[in-house]
Amino acid sequence: MSDRVPAQLRTRARQRAGDRCEYCLIHANDVMFSHQPDHIIAVKHGGKTTEANLAWACFLCNRFKGSDIASIDPETDDLAPLFHPRHDLWREHFRLEEGQIIPLTAVGRVTARLLRFNSLKNVELRSLLQLAGRLFVPD
């Protein structure tokens, strides 16, 4: 299948995610650049353009993730998969604390590092959104 995402799949991915990035949780209304569908498993790695392989991602998470599907865990030096929004539960791999996304597992560590969750600007923005009650953490 093509890596272009048909409008109906884009809409379903956006609606399923509640218009929030499925990686860093930021709502589309709280950032300057539009959210977009991300192939969780990139087409070049055999991923399909299907609802099951799409995540709704903010511009930055999508850009930093690129076609990556794994990285080296900085704590163990072992290869670990990135967070997979269709298979993994966010709360099992991350905790939100004062604007920081704290990784709890190897999956969380590689994802947080690669997607730069805790850059200063991201933490400042999430802190403000938390104070305003605008940051939703999924179950």
Secondary structure as the mmCIF struct_conf table of DSSP 4:
data_model
#
loop_
_struct_conf.conf_type_id
_struct_conf.id
_struct_conf.beg_label_comp_id
_struct_conf.beg_label_asym_id
_struct_conf.beg_label_seq_id
_struct_conf.end_label_comp_id
_struct_conf.end_label_asym_id
_struct_conf.end_label_seq_id
BEND BEND1 ASP A 3 ARG A 4
HELX_RH_AL_P HELX_RH_AL_P1 ALA A 7 ARG A 16
TURN_TY1_P TURN_TY1_P1 ALA A 17 ASP A 19
STRN STRN1 ARG A 20 ARG A 20
TURN_TY1_P TURN_TY1_P2 GLU A 22 CYS A 24
STRN STRN2 HIS A 27 HIS A 27
HELX_RH_3T_P HELX_RH_3T_P1 ALA A 28 ASP A 30
BEND BEND2 VAL A 31 PHE A 33
HELX_LH_PP_P HELX_LH_PP_P1 SER A 34 HIS A 35
STRN STRN3 GLN A 36 HIS A 39
BEND BEND3 ILE A 40 ILE A 41
HELX_RH_3T_P HELX_RH_3T_P2 VAL A 43 HIS A 45
TURN_TY1_P TURN_TY1_P3 GLY A 46 GLY A 46
BEND BEND4 THR A 49 THR A 50
HELX_RH_3T_P HELX_RH_3T_P3 GLU A 51 ASN A 53
STRN STRN4 LEU A 54 ALA A 57
HELX_RH_AL_P HELX_RH_AL_P2 PHE A 59 LYS A 65
TURN_TY1_P TURN_TY1_P4 GLY A 66 SER A 67
STRN STRN5 ALA A 70 ILE A 72
TURN_TY1_P TURN_TY1_P5 PRO A 74 THR A 76
STRN STRN6 LEU A 79 PRO A 81
HELX_LH_PP_P HELX_LH_PP_P2 LEU A 82 PHE A 83
TURN_TY1_P TURN_TY1_P6 PRO A 85 HIS A 87
BEND BEND5 ASP A 88 ASP A 88
HELX_RH_AL_P HELX_RH_AL_P3 TRP A 90 HIS A 93
STRN STRN7 PHE A 94 GLU A 97
TURN_TY1_P TURN_TY1_P7 GLU A 98 GLY A 99
STRN STRN8 GLN A 100 PRO A 103
BEND BEND6 THR A 105 THR A 105
HELX_RH_AL_P HELX_RH_AL_P4 ALA A 106 LEU A 114
TURN_TY1_P TURN_TY1_P8 LEU A 115 ASN A 118
HELX_RH_AL_P HELX_RH_AL_P5 LEU A 120 LEU A 131
TURN_TY1_P TURN_TY1_P9 ALA A 132 GLY A 133
#
